[in-house]
Amino acid sequence: MTETLSDGIRTDVDELEEMRRMPVLLGRAPGPRNMPRHKAHLTYSADATRVAVHALTDAAKLSRYLPPRCRLAGEPVLSVSVTQLRNLGWLAGRGYNFVNVFTKVIFEGEEETVQGDFSLCLWENKADPILTGRDELGMPKLFADIPDPRELDGRWDCSASWEGFPFLHLDLDTAPDGERIPSPDAYSHSSVYILHRYQTRTGQWDQADIDDIVVGHASPASRPTVLDKKAGVGRFDFCQARWEDMPTQYTFVNALAGLPLLEFRGGEIVKASGIPDLKAFHVGR
């Protein structure tokens, strides 16, 4: 079905799948998992630059932030990555940046046992991926100001802030003098995602309408092609925040800042082409 708007713009409403998010009454919901059919060839288009650093932390303290039926997979390593995305097909060539804080866990359900990356928190600097990722997948997304990663002589500097308050700094040196560079594959992202999806019940604020585990993977057709990867040594720091600094996020930042960083385990810079659509997700069984 094709509609013609008052200014002559054509809209092919039947080109979208029957997928909705708020405002549900205004039509089907386009997004990274619901591209118009005539633009489907752009679904996996993207240029990505990801800078990541990994640190050993305290197992008991990190485990406090894992949901039921999930446990740490191996050592308690906390990873922070800053990713710059450009030329995104689903955003018609636009882009955004995001921060992911994750650790590797094992989900033990009644019917399946899955190992993957568990995201404790993600920050993004554009509303559209925040809304689609929270509503459709249950990703723990928040807004922040995230500048592009900056590189000089093999050293990468990244940061994130909210309304002028800097709460994260991360740096990675791919050409250190006299330091051992670990393997770039030691703790890097897997293609399996484990998420804790939660939604508060309106009017009963201490109860949940939704509280479950979501498990997913990037389909082989949508897995990015790695163009370049370099290992390095680096570090990251979360800054303690007051209510006055981040009135809607200070508790989350302070939880991460309270995790001890016992030993940094290196990091990596990865440049890739393509992006996963994350459509093959399901509620953990």
C-alpha positions as CSV (number, residue, x, y, z in Angstrom):
1,M,0.0,0.0,0.0
2,T,1.3,3.4,-1.0
3,E,0.2,6.6,0.6
4,T,0.8,10.1,-0.8
5,L,1.2,12.9,1.8
6,S,0.1,16.4,1.3
7,D,3.5,17.6,0.0
8,G,3.7,14.8,-2.5
9,I,6.0,12.5,-0.6
10,R,5.2,8.8,-1.1
11,T,5.3,6.4,1.8
12,D,5.2,2.6,1.1
13,V,3.7,1.5,4.4
14,D,3.5,-2.2,3.4
15,E,7.3,-2.3,2.9
16,L,7.7,-2.6,6.7
17,E,7.1,-5.8,8.7
18,E,4.3,-5.8,11.3
19,M,6.5,-4.6,14.1
20,R,5.5,-1.8,16.6
21,R,6.9,0.2,19.4
22,M,5.5,3.4,21.0
23,P,3.7,5.4,19.6
24,V,2.0,2.2,18.5
25,L,-1.1,3.9,17.0
26,L,0.9,5.9,14.4
27,G,2.0,2.9,12.4
28,R,4.7,0.3,12.0
29,A,8.1,0.8,13.5
30,P,11.1,1.2,11.2
31,G,14.6,0.5,12.7
32,P,17.6,-1.7,12.6
33,R,15.4,-4.8,12.6
34,N,12.7,-3.5,10.4
35,M,14.0,-2.0,7.2
36,P,11.8,-1.0,4.2
37,R,12.0,-3.8,1.7
38,H,13.5,-1.6,-1.0
39,K,16.3,-0.7,1.5
40,A,16.9,-4.2,2.9
41,H,20.3,-4.4,1.1
42,L,21.5,-1.7,3.6
43,T,20.6,-3.6,6.7
44,Y,24.2,-4.6,7.6
45,S,26.0,-1.6,6.2
46,A,28.3,0.2,8.7
47,D,31.9,1.3,9.4
48,A,33.0,0.6,12.9
49,T,35.9,1.5,15.1
50,R,36.0,-0.1,18.5
51,V,38.5,0.6,21.3
52,A,38.3,-1.8,24.3
53,V,40.2,-2.3,27.5
54,H,39.9,-5.2,30.0
55,A,40.5,-5.3,33.8
56,L,40.5,-8.0,36.4
57,T,38.1,-7.1,39.3
58,D,36.7,-8.7,42.4
59,A,34.5,-11.8,41.6
60,A,32.2,-11.4,44.6
61,K,31.6,-7.7,43.9
62,L,31.1,-8.1,40.2
63,S,28.7,-11.1,40.8
64,R,26.4,-8.7,42.8
65,Y,25.4,-7.2,39.5
66,L,24.5,-10.4,37.6
67,P,20.9,-11.5,37.3
68,P,19.5,-14.8,38.5
69,R,20.7,-17.9,36.6
70,C,23.8,-16.2,35.5
71,R,27.4,-16.7,36.8
72,L,30.8,-15.5,35.8
73,A,32.5,-17.5,33.0
74,G,36.1,-17.8,34.2
75,E,38.0,-14.9,35.7
76,P,36.1,-11.7,36.8
77,V,37.2,-9.5,33.9
78,L,35.3,-6.2,33.4
79,S,35.6,-4.9,29.9
80,V,34.8,-1.4,28.6
81,S,34.6,-0.6,24.9
82,V,34.0,2.7,23.0
83,T,32.7,2.2,19.5
84,Q,32.3,4.7,16.7
85,L,29.7,3.7,14.1
86,R,29.4,5.6,10.7
87,N,27.6,5.1,7.4
88,L,24.8,3.1,9.1
89,G,22.3,1.7,6.6
90,W,19.4,1.7,9.0
91,L,20.1,5.4,9.8
92,A,20.3,6.3,6.1
93,G,24.1,6.9,6.3
94,R,24.2,8.6,9.7
95,G,26.1,7.3,12.8
96,Y,26.6,7.4,16.5
97,N,29.0,6.4,19.3
98,F,28.4,4.1,22.2
99,V,30.1,2.7,25.4
100,N,29.5,-0.9,26.4
101,V,30.4,-2.2,29.9
102,F,30.4,-6.0,29.8
103,T,31.7,-9.2,31.3
104,K,31.5,-12.9,30.2
105,V,28.9,-15.0,31.9
106,I,27.1,-18.3,31.7
107,F,23.3,-18.4,31.7
108,E,21.9,-21.7,33.0
109,G,18.3,-22.0,32.0
110,E,15.9,-25.0,32.3
111,E,16.4,-25.9,28.7
112,E,19.6,-24.2,27.6
113,T,23.1,-23.2,28.9
114,V,24.7,-20.3,27.0
115,Q,28.0,-18.5,27.4
116,G,28.2,-14.9,26.1
117,D,28.8,-11.2,26.9
118,F,26.6,-9.7,29.6
119,S,26.1,-6.0,29.3
120,L,25.9,-4.2,32.6
121,C,25.3,-0.8,31.0
122,L,25.5,0.8,27.6
123,W,25.6,4.5,26.9
124,E,24.8,6.0,23.4
125,N,24.8,9.5,22.1
126,K,21.7,9.2,19.9
127,A,18.1,8.6,20.9
128,D,17.1,6.2,18.1
129,P,19.4,3.3,18.9
130,I,18.6,3.7,22.6
131,L,14.8,3.4,22.1
132,T,15.0,0.5,19.6
133,G,17.6,-1.4,21.7
134,R,15.7,-1.0,25.0
135,D,12.2,-1.6,23.6
136,E,13.0,-4.5,21.3
137,L,16.0,-6.3,22.9
138,G,16.1,-5.2,26.6
139,M,19.5,-3.7,26.3
140,P,20.4,-1.5,29.4
141,K,20.9,1.7,27.4
142,L,21.3,5.3,28.6
143,F,22.2,8.6,27.0
144,A,25.7,10.3,27.3
145,D,27.9,12.6,25.3
146,I,30.5,10.4,23.7
147,P,33.1,12.1,21.4
148,D,34.8,10.2,18.6
149,P,37.8,8.2,19.8
150,R,41.0,10.2,19.2
151,E,44.3,8.7,18.0
152,L,47.8,10.1,18.0
153,D,50.9,8.0,17.4
154,G,49.2,4.8,18.3
155,R,47.6,6.1,21.5
156,W,43.8,6.2,21.6
157,D,41.9,8.4,24.0
158,C,38.1,8.0,24.7
159,S,35.7,9.6,27.1
160,A,32.1,9.9,28.0
161,S,30.2,12.7,29.9
162,W,26.7,13.8,30.9
163,E,25.8,17.5,30.8
164,G,29.4,18.4,31.1
165,F,30.3,15.9,33.9
166,P,33.0,13.5,32.7
167,F,32.3,10.1,34.2
168,L,34.5,7.8,32.0
169,H,38.0,8.0,30.6
170,L,39.7,5.2,28.6
171,D,43.0,5.1,26.8
172,L,44.8,2.4,24.8
173,D,48.4,2.5,23.6
174,T,49.1,0.2,20.7
175,A,52.8,1.0,20.6
176,P,54.0,0.9,24.3
177,D,57.7,1.1,25.2
178,G,58.9,-2.0,26.9
179,E,55.5,-3.4,27.9
180,R,54.0,-6.8,27.0
181,I,51.1,-6.5,24.6
182,P,48.5,-9.3,25.2
183,S,46.6,-11.1,22.5
184,P,43.8,-8.9,21.0
185,D,41.5,-12.0,21.2
186,A,41.8,-12.7,24.9
187,Y,38.7,-10.9,26.1
188,S,37.2,-9.3,23.0
189,H,33.5,-9.4,22.1
190,S,31.8,-12.7,21.3
191,S,28.9,-13.0,18.9
192,V,26.6,-14.1,21.8
193,Y,24.7,-11.6,23.9
194,I,23.0,-12.2,27.3
195,L,20.8,-9.4,28.6
196,H,18.6,-8.7,31.7
197,R,15.4,-7.2,30.4
198,Y,13.4,-5.3,33.1
199,Q,10.4,-3.0,33.0
200,T,8.8,-1.4,36.0
201,R,5.0,-1.9,36.6
202,T,3.3,1.4,36.4
203,G,1.9,2.5,39.7
204,Q,3.6,-0.4,41.6
205,W,7.1,1.0,41.3
206,D,8.8,-1.8,43.3
207,Q,7.4,-4.5,41.0
208,A,8.1,-5.6,37.5
209,D,6.0,-6.0,34.4
210,I,8.9,-7.7,32.6
211,D,11.8,-9.4,34.3
212,D,13.6,-12.0,32.2
213,I,16.9,-13.0,30.5
214,V,17.3,-12.4,26.8
215,V,19.7,-14.5,24.8
216,G,20.8,-13.8,21.3
217,H,23.5,-14.0,18.7
218,A,24.6,-12.2,15.5
219,S,23.5,-14.2,12.5
220,P,26.3,-15.4,10.3
221,A,25.0,-13.1,7.5
222,S,25.3,-10.0,9.6
223,R,28.7,-10.6,11.4
224,P,31.1,-7.7,10.7
225,T,34.2,-8.2,8.6
226,V,37.3,-7.3,10.6
227,L,39.6,-5.0,8.5
228,D,42.3,-4.3,11.1
229,K,43.0,-5.3,14.7
230,K,45.8,-4.2,17.0
231,A,46.5,-5.1,20.6
232,G,47.7,-2.7,23.2
233,V,47.9,-1.8,26.9
234,G,45.5,0.6,28.5
235,R,43.3,1.6,31.4
236,F,39.9,3.0,32.1
237,D,38.4,4.9,35.1
238,F,34.8,5.6,36.2
239,C,34.5,8.8,38.2
240,Q,32.3,8.9,41.4
241,A,29.3,11.1,40.8
242,R,27.1,13.1,43.1
243,W,23.3,13.5,42.6
244,E,24.1,17.1,41.5
245,D,26.4,15.7,38.8
246,M,24.2,13.1,37.2
247,P,20.8,13.2,38.9
248,T,19.3,10.3,36.9
249,Q,22.4,8.1,36.5
250,Y,24.7,8.6,39.5
251,T,23.8,5.3,41.1
252,F,24.8,3.4,38.0
253,V,28.1,5.2,37.5
254,N,29.0,4.8,41.2
255,A,28.3,1.1,41.1
256,L,30.8,0.7,38.3
257,A,33.3,3.1,40.0
258,G,33.1,0.9,43.1
259,L,34.4,-2.2,41.3
260,P,38.1,-2.5,42.1
261,L,40.4,-2.6,39.1
262,L,43.0,-5.1,40.3
263,E,45.0,-5.6,37.1
264,F,44.5,-4.3,33.6
265,R,44.6,-7.1,31.0
266,G,45.3,-5.1,27.9
267,G,42.9,-4.1,25.1
268,E,42.4,-3.8,21.4
269,I,41.5,-1.5,18.6
270,V,39.3,-3.1,15.9
271,K,38.2,-1.6,12.6
272,A,35.4,-3.4,10.9
273,S,32.8,-3.2,8.1
274,G,29.3,-4.3,8.7
275,I,27.0,-4.5,11.8
276,P,24.9,-7.3,13.3
277,D,21.2,-6.9,13.2
278,L,20.7,-8.7,16.5
279,K,17.3,-10.1,15.3
280,A,17.9,-13.7,16.4
281,F,17.1,-13.0,20.1
282,H,14.8,-14.9,22.4
283,V,13.7,-15.1,26.0
284,G,16.1,-17.4,27.8
285,R,14.7,-20.9,28.3
